[in-house]
Amino acid sequence: MKWKVLMALVAGAMIAAGAGDDDGATKQIQQAMQSLNEAFAKGDAATIRRLTADEHVAITPYYGGPLPKAEQLKNLGDLKVPDYKAGEIKVTLLTKDAALVTYPLTQKGTHKGKPVAARNYVSAVWVNRDGKWLEASYQETPLGEGK
């Protein structure tokens, strides 16, 4: 009986400890995401390079298909989005080193001179590499005006 009580206490302690780690990871991801979004708004290639995984891929309606990190950086000047506002951000930890981030997005800007969709929904995968959270995948889906 003592063994069962002890196991229940250990399990409870592990769950509580994990919850604290989840909160810390969530805050780290949110801060990194905000810095990355600001870097794209400013055209800051160094910060984008630092906050994205080497295998990063972006899928947006204006890129015309999946775009790897190198191509995104090469064509950074084509994207002008000075007004990028994330709505309520939801971070779902999938493992201790992987998270799914989703949020509604409103933005104003252009890509190659053409307007980008004003209302979107974003889904991004973030990975923890050597204690540093990096965006590995970003997908932006436009929403219809009535949604």
N, C-alpha and C positions, 0 to 999 in steps of 0.2 A: 504494500500500500504506500509506504514512504517513497518507493521508487516512482510510482505514478504521480504523486504530488510533486516530487522533484522534477520529473519530466515536464509536467504542466508548467511549472515555474520557469524552467529553462526555455520552453517554447514561447511563453509569454514575453520573456526578456528578449528573445531573438526577434519577435514580431515588433516589439517596441523599438528596439535598436534599428531595425530595418526601416521603420516609419521615419525616424530621424534622418537616415541616409537618403530616403526618398525625397524629403523636403529639401535637403541640401542639394541634391542632384537637380531637382526641379528648379530651384533658384539659380543654380549655375547655368542650366540650359536656357532659362528665360533671359538671363543677363547676356549670354553669348549670342542668343538670337537677336536681341535688341541691337547689340553692337554690329552684328552682321547686316541687319536691315539698314542701319545708319550708314554702313560702309557702302552698300549698294546705292543708296541715295546720294552719297558724296562721290561715288566713283573711286573709292579707296581700295585699289587692287591689293595692297599689302595686307590689309585687315581681312579682306575676303580670302586671300591665300592662307592666312593663318587660321581662320575659323571654318574652313571647309576641308573635308577629307580629300586625299588625292584622287579617289575614285568618284568624287562628287558628280552627280548628274542633276540637271535642272530640266523640268518639263513644264513649259508654259505655252499658252496659245500663240504668243508672239515669236517664240524661238522656232516654231515650225517642226518640233520634234525634240527628242532628248538631246541635250547639249552638255558635253563633258566640261569639267572645270577649265581646262586649258582654253577651249573655245570660248567659254563664257568670259574669261579674263581678256582674251584677245579682242573680243567684241564689246567690251564694257562701255566704250564710248557711245555705242548705239542705243543704250538704255538710259533714259532720263526720267526718273521717278522721284521727284523731290517731295511728293506728298504720299507717304506710305503709312497707313494706320492699321495696325493689327487690333482686332477686337479681342474678346475674351480668349485667352490662350489656355489650351488644355494640354498638359504634358502627361503622357501615359508611359510609365517605365515598363518596358517589355522584359528587360533583364537588367542587371546592375550596370551594364555597359551599352545599352541600347534603349532609345526612347522614341515614341511617336509624338509629334507635336502637331496640333491642329488648331486652326483659328479662322474666323472670317476676316476678310481684308477689304479695305477701301483704299483706293489709290488714284492718283492723277499723274499722268505722265505719257511718255511716248517711247516707242522702240522703232528705230530707223525712221523717225518722223511721223509714224502712225500712232494714234492713241491706243493705250492699253485699256483693257476692260476695267471699269470703275469698281465693280463689285465682284469679289472672288471668294473662294474657299481654298485655304492652303493646308497641305499635308506635307510634313517634313520628317525625315528620319535623322536622328542625332546619335552619334556613337562616342563612347568614351575611349580615348586612346592615351594611355600613359597619364591618366588623371585629368585630361583635357577634353572637353566636349566639343565635337566637330559636327557640322552638318554634312551628311553623306548623300542625301537626296532631298529635292525640293520639287513639289508639284503644286501648281497654281491653276485652279479651275474656275473659269468665269461663271457667274450666276446670272440668270435672267433678271430683268429689272423687277419682276413681280415676286421674286423669291425672298 
